[in-house]
Amino acid sequence: MRNVPEAGNSASNARDSSSWQMRATTIPRAGPTSTHLGTGWEAPRPWLVVWALALGHFTVDLYSGAVGALQPFLVERLGLSLTQVGLIGGLFAFASSVCQPLFGLVADRLRTPVFVVLAPFVAGVLISSLPLAPGFEVVLILAAIGGSAVAAFHPQASASVAASGYLGHGSRMALFLSSGTLGLSVGPTYVSLASKIVPLEQFYQVALPGALVTALLMVVRSGARMAVPERVSWEPLRASARPIALLSLLVVLRSVLQTSMGQFLPLYLHLERGLSISEANYALTLFMGAGAIGGFTGGWLADRIGPRRVIRVSMATTVPLFLLFLMTKGLLSFVCLALSGFFLLLTIPVMVVMAQQRVPTHAATVAALTMGFAWGTAGMVFVPMVGWAADRWTLAKVFPMLGAFPALGLIIESRLTEPKEQNPYGGRT
């Protein structure tokens, strides 16, 4: 199949934007009044399903964000090293993200929405129990099972949103994905506020939002079935293997900085700058909250200037802003922190939608690969490495090295090509 590189002029930029919008029409969607969300079931209110799943995504990722915020408490209570902190973060990343394709396949075989419905409650109970763990080994077990609950939610939920007729494809995926980023941003503040109200020995009480959202999803399920990931045929994926691989690599490079900040920013600010644990967690909320706004903005921008331009702006702008955060103090430093989060996560919906448009018949699978597997690979591999390095050279010396990864993304982006020929399985290659 023929790949045509971008010409690098105004005409190609216009084509970049227009092809983004035209390819959105190739995504299978239902009619305007009902949404097919699974075999033999329909949803008369697509907006209700999309918003319910966005709330579910917010909730499971709220608890994902809580893991990094709980690390300083675990360090003080259990005397953990930064290497052990990195292992906890890496295991959680593996369980919550790398395992997503596996859960997609299991859900496909069982033909049940139970993973989507129960995930917020199970994740909430297990992650909120981390401060109760008597030792490092139990922390690892809770992180692994809690992360698995997070992973179980994503494939079915993303497929349901992609299949709905609510809003445009880019807009509804931006809503769904950015809701998760918003949850990641609120998680640290939620933990900090809860720790002032609830004793750590009763911290399981912070699982209440997860229980409430599970109850809501049960009600929504009574009127509509969540989409089940399609049975995987490898042929459509092979036809678009190169662009999917490049997009996944871009997600990995972006996610090295994102996951490392999620796990170590509170510790960095607490140990290196002397902030209290609560203040450090508020800073993580600032970083991830700005990223959530960036995610919403990225989907909107991609519809207007093209997805590749958004990727370039994101990768080129993040690095200097992140380094300025490390080099400055006071208000300016935290402004740079927020801006680096905003530009870093501009690409969250962009890369997922680009992958889904390549293989629209396998929206859940490619979402699991780019949203889950690639993100989790970055966390599983690099978060433990950051912890190991920080034990030897301190976080202050390790953090500047993280800026190299978004810079490498500019090189990978230049290898992307415009999809010109129709994929025989429904997308473009």
C-alpha positions as CSV (number, residue, x, y, z in Angstrom):
1,M,0.0,0.0,0.0
2,R,1.2,3.4,-0.9
3,N,2.2,6.0,1.8
4,V,2.4,9.6,0.7
5,P,4.4,11.9,3.0
6,E,3.2,15.3,4.0
7,A,4.4,17.9,1.4
8,G,5.2,20.5,4.1
9,N,3.3,23.4,2.5
10,S,0.0,25.2,3.1
11,A,-1.8,22.8,0.7
12,S,-0.7,19.8,2.7
13,N,-1.7,21.4,6.0
14,A,-5.1,22.0,4.6
15,R,-5.3,18.4,3.5
16,D,-4.2,17.4,7.0
17,S,-7.1,19.2,8.5
18,S,-9.7,18.2,5.9
19,S,-8.7,14.5,5.9
20,W,-9.1,14.5,9.7
21,Q,-12.7,15.6,9.3
22,M,-13.5,13.4,6.3
23,R,-12.1,10.3,7.9
24,A,-14.3,10.9,10.8
25,T,-17.3,10.0,8.6
26,T,-15.8,6.5,8.1
27,I,-16.4,5.6,11.7
28,P,-19.5,3.4,12.0
29,R,-22.2,5.2,13.9
30,A,-25.9,4.8,14.6
31,G,-28.7,7.0,13.8
32,P,-29.4,10.2,15.6
33,T,-32.2,8.9,17.8
34,S,-30.7,5.5,19.0
35,T,-27.3,4.0,19.5
36,H,-26.4,0.4,19.0
37,L,-24.3,-0.5,22.0
38,G,-24.2,-4.3,21.8
39,T,-25.8,-7.3,20.4
40,G,-29.6,-7.0,20.4
41,W,-29.7,-3.9,22.6
42,E,-30.2,-0.2,21.8
43,A,-29.9,3.0,23.7
44,P,-32.7,5.5,23.1
45,R,-30.6,8.3,24.7
46,P,-27.0,8.2,23.3
47,W,-26.1,11.3,25.3
48,L,-27.0,9.5,28.6
49,V,-24.7,6.6,27.8
50,V,-21.8,8.8,26.7
51,W,-22.0,11.0,29.8
52,A,-22.5,8.0,32.1
53,L,-19.4,6.4,30.7
54,A,-17.5,9.7,30.8
55,L,-18.4,9.8,34.5
56,G,-17.2,6.2,34.9
57,H,-14.0,7.1,33.2
58,F,-13.5,10.1,35.5
59,T,-14.1,7.9,38.5
60,V,-11.8,5.0,37.7
61,D,-9.0,7.4,36.8
62,L,-9.7,9.4,40.0
63,Y,-8.5,6.3,41.8
64,S,-5.6,5.9,39.4
65,G,-4.5,9.4,40.2
66,A,-4.8,8.6,43.9
67,V,-2.1,6.0,43.7
68,G,0.7,8.5,43.1
69,A,-0.8,10.8,45.7
70,L,-0.7,8.0,48.3
71,Q,3.0,7.3,47.7
72,P,4.3,9.9,50.2
73,F,2.0,8.5,52.9
74,L,3.3,5.0,52.1
75,V,6.9,6.2,52.1
76,E,6.5,7.7,55.6
77,R,4.4,4.9,57.0
78,L,6.2,1.8,55.6
79,G,9.7,3.4,55.1
80,L,9.7,2.6,51.3
81,S,12.6,3.5,49.1
82,L,12.1,5.4,45.8
83,T,12.9,2.1,44.0
84,Q,10.0,0.4,45.8
85,V,7.8,3.4,45.0
86,G,8.8,3.0,41.3
87,L,7.9,-0.7,41.4
88,I,4.5,0.1,42.8
89,G,3.9,2.6,40.1
90,G,5.2,0.3,37.4
91,L,3.1,-2.6,38.5
92,F,0.0,-0.4,38.7
93,A,0.7,0.9,35.2
94,F,1.1,-2.7,33.9
95,A,-2.2,-3.8,35.5
96,S,-4.2,-0.8,34.7
97,S,-3.1,-0.2,31.1
98,V,-1.0,-3.0,29.5
99,C,-3.7,-5.5,30.4
100,Q,-6.5,-3.6,28.6
101,P,-6.3,-5.6,25.4
102,L,-6.6,-8.8,27.4
103,F,-9.7,-7.6,29.1
104,G,-11.1,-6.5,25.8
105,L,-10.7,-10.1,24.5
106,V,-12.2,-11.6,27.7
107,A,-15.2,-9.3,27.6
108,D,-15.7,-10.2,23.9
109,R,-15.8,-13.9,24.7
110,L,-18.2,-13.4,27.7
111,R,-20.4,-10.9,26.0
112,T,-21.1,-9.0,29.2
113,P,-20.9,-5.4,30.4
114,V,-20.1,-6.4,33.9
115,F,-16.5,-5.1,33.6
116,V,-17.7,-1.6,32.9
117,V,-20.3,-1.6,35.6
118,L,-18.2,-3.0,38.5
119,A,-14.9,-1.4,37.7
120,P,-15.4,1.9,39.6
121,F,-16.5,0.2,42.8
122,V,-13.7,-2.5,42.7
123,A,-11.0,0.0,41.9
124,G,-12.2,2.4,44.6
125,V,-12.2,-0.3,47.3
126,L,-8.8,-1.7,46.5
127,I,-6.9,1.5,45.9
128,S,-8.4,3.3,48.9
129,S,-7.2,0.3,51.0
130,L,-3.5,1.0,50.1
131,P,-2.9,3.0,53.3
132,L,-4.1,-0.1,55.3
133,A,-1.5,-2.4,53.9
134,P,0.8,-3.8,56.6
135,G,3.8,-4.1,54.2
136,F,5.2,-3.6,50.8
137,E,4.1,-7.0,49.4
138,V,0.4,-6.3,50.3
139,V,0.7,-2.9,48.6
140,L,1.8,-4.6,45.5
141,I,-1.1,-7.0,45.5
142,L,-3.7,-4.2,46.1
143,A,-2.1,-2.1,43.3
144,A,-2.1,-5.0,40.9
145,I,-5.8,-6.0,41.5
146,G,-7.0,-2.4,41.7
147,G,-5.1,-1.6,38.5
148,S,-6.8,-4.6,36.8
149,A,-10.2,-3.1,37.7
150,V,-9.2,0.1,36.0
151,A,-8.0,-1.8,32.9
152,A,-11.3,-3.8,32.7
153,F,-13.3,-0.6,32.3
154,H,-11.6,0.9,29.3
155,P,-12.1,-1.3,26.2
156,Q,-15.9,-1.7,26.5
157,A,-16.4,1.9,27.5
158,S,-14.3,3.3,24.7
159,A,-16.1,1.1,22.2
160,S,-19.5,2.2,23.4
161,V,-18.5,5.9,23.1
162,A,-17.0,5.4,19.6
163,A,-20.1,3.6,18.4
164,S,-22.5,6.3,19.7
165,G,-24.0,9.0,17.4
166,Y,-23.6,11.7,20.1
167,L,-21.6,14.7,18.9
168,G,-18.9,14.3,16.3
169,H,-16.4,11.4,16.7
170,G,-13.5,13.6,17.7
171,S,-15.6,15.6,20.2
172,R,-17.2,12.6,21.9
173,M,-13.8,10.8,22.2
174,A,-12.3,14.0,23.5
175,L,-15.1,14.2,26.1
176,F,-14.6,10.6,27.2
177,L,-10.8,10.7,27.3
178,S,-10.4,14.1,28.9
179,S,-12.9,13.0,31.6
180,G,-10.3,10.4,32.5
181,T,-7.5,12.9,32.6
182,L,-9.7,15.2,34.7
183,G,-10.1,12.2,37.1
184,L,-6.4,11.8,37.3
185,S,-6.0,15.5,38.1
186,V,-8.7,15.4,40.9
187,G,-7.3,12.2,42.5
188,P,-4.4,13.8,44.3
189,T,-6.6,16.6,45.7
190,Y,-9.3,14.1,46.7
191,V,-6.7,12.1,48.6
192,S,-5.3,15.2,50.3
193,L,-8.8,16.5,51.4
194,A,-9.9,13.0,52.5
195,S,-6.8,12.5,54.6
196,K,-7.7,15.5,56.7
197,I,-11.2,14.1,57.3
198,V,-10.8,10.3,57.3
199,P,-8.1,8.6,59.4
200,L,-5.8,6.5,57.3
201,E,-6.9,3.3,59.1
202,Q,-10.4,4.0,57.8
203,F,-9.4,5.2,54.3
204,Y,-11.5,2.6,52.6
205,Q,-14.4,5.1,53.0
206,V,-13.0,7.1,50.1
207,A,-14.4,4.3,47.9
208,L,-17.9,5.8,48.2
209,P,-17.8,7.7,44.8
210,G,-16.9,4.4,43.1
211,A,-19.9,2.7,44.7
212,L,-22.2,5.5,43.6
213,V,-21.0,5.5,40.0
214,T,-21.3,1.7,39.8
215,A,-24.9,2.1,41.0
216,L,-25.5,4.7,38.3
217,L,-24.1,2.5,35.6
218,M,-26.3,-0.4,36.7
219,V,-29.3,1.9,36.1
220,V,-28.0,3.0,32.7
221,R,-27.4,-0.6,31.8
222,S,-31.1,-1.4,32.5
223,G,-31.9,0.8,29.5
224,A,-29.0,0.0,27.2
225,R,-26.2,-2.5,26.9
226,M,-22.6,-1.4,26.8
227,A,-20.9,-2.1,23.5
228,V,-18.8,-5.3,23.6
229,P,-15.4,-5.2,21.9
230,E,-15.5,-6.7,18.4
231,R,-14.1,-10.1,17.8
232,V,-10.5,-9.5,16.8
233,S,-9.4,-10.4,13.3
234,W,-5.7,-9.6,12.9
235,E,-6.0,-8.8,9.1
236,P,-7.3,-5.2,9.5
237,L,-4.7,-4.5,12.1
238,R,-1.9,-5.8,9.9
239,A,-3.1,-3.6,7.0
240,S,-2.4,-0.5,9.2
241,A,0.4,-1.9,11.3
242,R,3.0,0.8,10.6
243,P,0.9,3.9,11.4
244,I,-0.6,2.2,14.4
245,A,2.9,1.3,15.6
246,L,4.1,4.9,15.1
247,L,1.1,6.4,16.9
248,S,1.6,3.9,19.8
249,L,5.3,4.9,20.0
250,L,4.3,8.6,20.2
251,V,1.9,7.7,23.1
252,V,4.8,5.9,24.8
253,L,7.1,8.9,24.5
254,R,4.5,11.3,25.8
255,S,3.5,9.0,28.6
256,V,7.0,8.6,30.0
257,L,6.8,12.2,31.2
258,Q,3.1,11.9,32.1
259,T,3.3,8.7,34.2
260,S,6.6,9.8,35.9
261,M,5.1,13.1,36.9
262,G,2.0,11.2,38.2
263,Q,4.0,9.0,40.4
264,F,6.9,11.2,41.5
265,L,5.9,14.9,41.3
266,P,4.4,14.9,44.8
267,L,7.6,13.3,46.1
268,Y,9.8,15.7,44.2
269,L,8.0,18.7,45.5
270,H,8.0,17.3,49.1
271,L,11.6,16.0,49.2
272,E,13.4,18.6,47.0
273,R,11.4,21.8,47.5
274,G,10.0,21.2,51.0
275,L,6.3,21.4,50.2
276,S,3.9,19.6,52.5
277,I,2.3,16.4,51.1
278,S,-1.0,18.2,50.6
279,E,0.6,21.1,48.8
280,A,2.6,18.7,46.6
281,N,-0.7,16.8,45.7
282,Y,-2.4,20.1,44.9
283,A,0.5,20.8,42.4
284,L,-0.1,17.4,40.8
285,T,-3.8,18.3,40.5
286,L,-2.7,21.5,38.8
287,F,-0.6,19.6,36.3
288,M,-3.1,17.0,35.4
289,G,-6.1,19.4,35.5
290,A,-4.3,21.6,32.9
291,G,-3.8,18.4,31.0
292,A,-7.5,17.7,31.0
293,I,-8.2,21.1,29.6
294,G,-5.5,20.4,27.0
295,G,-7.2,17.2,26.1
296,F,-10.5,18.9,25.4
297,T,-8.7,21.6,23.5
298,G,-6.7,19.1,21.4
299,G,-9.8,17.4,20.0
300,W,-11.3,20.8,19.0
301,L,-8.0,22.0,17.5
302,A,-7.5,18.8,15.5
303,D,-10.9,19.4,13.7
304,R,-9.6,22.8,12.6
305,I,-5.9,22.7,12.0
306,G,-5.3,19.0,11.6
307,P,-4.1,16.3,14.0
308,R,-0.5,16.4,13.0
309,R,-0.1,20.1,13.7
310,V,-1.6,19.5,17.2
311,I,1.1,16.7,17.8
312,R,3.9,19.0,16.6
313,V,2.7,21.9,18.8
314,S,2.4,19.6,21.8
315,M,5.8,18.0,21.5
316,A,7.7,21.2,20.6
317,T,6.1,23.3,23.4
318,T,6.1,20.8,26.3
319,V,9.9,20.5,26.6
320,P,10.9,24.1,27.2
321,L,7.9,24.7,29.6
322,F,8.8,21.6,31.6
323,L,12.5,22.6,31.9
324,L,11.4,26.2,33.0
325,F,9.3,24.6,35.7
326,L,12.4,22.8,37.0
327,M,14.6,25.9,36.7
328,T,12.4,28.5,38.3
329,K,10.8,29.0,41.7
330,G,7.5,30.4,43.1
331,L,4.5,31.4,41.0
332,L,6.3,31.3,37.7
333,S,7.4,27.7,38.3
334,F,3.9,26.5,38.8
335,V,2.6,28.5,35.8
336,C,5.1,26.6,33.7
337,L,4.1,23.3,35.4
338,A,0.4,23.9,34.4
339,L,1.3,25.0,30.9
340,S,3.6,22.0,30.4
341,G,0.7,19.7,31.4
342,F,-1.7,21.5,29.1
343,F,0.5,21.1,26.0
344,L,1.7,17.6,26.9
345,L,-1.8,16.2,26.9
346,L,-3.2,18.1,23.9
347,T,-2.7,14.9,22.0
348,I,-4.7,12.5,24.2
349,P,-7.8,12.3,22.0
350,V,-5.9,13.1,18.8
351,M,-3.8,10.0,18.8
352,V,-6.6,7.6,19.8
353,V,-9.0,9.0,17.1
354,M,-6.2,8.8,14.5
355,A,-5.7,5.2,15.3
356,Q,-9.4,4.4,15.3
357,Q,-9.8,6.1,11.9
358,R,-7.2,3.8,10.5
359,V,-9.1,0.7,11.6
360,P,-12.7,1.8,12.4
361,T,-13.9,-1.8,12.5
362,H,-11.6,-2.4,15.5
363,A,-12.2,0.8,17.5
364,A,-11.9,-0.9,20.9
365,T,-8.8,-2.8,20.0
366,V,-6.8,0.1,18.7
367,A,-8.0,2.3,21.6
368,A,-6.8,-0.4,24.0
369,L,-3.4,-0.4,22.2
370,T,-2.9,3.3,22.1
371,M,-4.8,4.4,25.2
372,G,-3.9,1.4,27.3
373,F,-1.0,-0.7,26.2
374,A,1.3,2.1,25.0
375,W,0.6,4.3,28.1
376,G,1.1,1.3,30.4
377,T,4.3,0.3,28.7
378,A,5.7,3.7,29.5
379,G,4.7,3.4,33.1
380,M,5.8,-0.2,33.5
381,V,9.2,0.3,32.0
382,F,10.2,3.8,32.9
383,V,8.6,4.5,36.3
384,P,10.7,1.8,38.0
385,M,13.8,3.1,36.2
386,V,13.1,6.7,37.4
387,G,12.7,5.4,41.0
388,W,15.9,3.4,40.7
389,A,17.8,6.4,39.3
390,A,16.4,8.8,41.9
391,D,17.7,6.5,44.7
392,R,21.2,7.0,43.3
393,W,21.1,10.6,42.0
394,T,18.0,12.2,43.5
395,L,14.8,13.3,41.7
396,A,16.3,16.8,41.1
397,K,18.9,15.3,38.8
398,V,16.7,12.7,37.1
399,F,13.7,14.9,36.3
400,P,15.4,17.1,33.6
401,M,16.2,13.9,31.7
402,L,12.5,13.2,31.2
403,G,12.2,16.2,28.9
404,A,14.1,14.3,26.2
405,F,11.1,12.0,25.5
406,P,8.6,14.5,24.1
407,A,11.5,15.9,22.0
408,L,12.0,12.5,20.5
409,G,8.3,12.6,19.6
410,L,9.0,15.3,17.0
411,I,11.2,12.8,15.1
412,I,8.6,10.1,15.2
413,E,5.8,12.5,14.1
414,S,7.8,13.3,11.0
415,R,7.6,9.6,10.0
416,L,3.8,9.7,10.0
417,T,2.2,9.8,6.5
418,E,-1.1,10.9,5.1
419,P,-3.6,8.0,4.6
420,K,-4.4,7.9,0.9
421,E,-5.7,4.5,0.1
422,Q,-8.8,2.8,1.4
423,N,-8.1,0.0,3.8
424,P,-10.1,-3.0,2.5
425,Y,-11.3,-3.6,6.1
426,G,-12.9,-0.1,6.4
427,G,-10.3,2.4,7.3
428,R,-7.3,4.1,5.5
429,T,-3.7,3.1,5.3
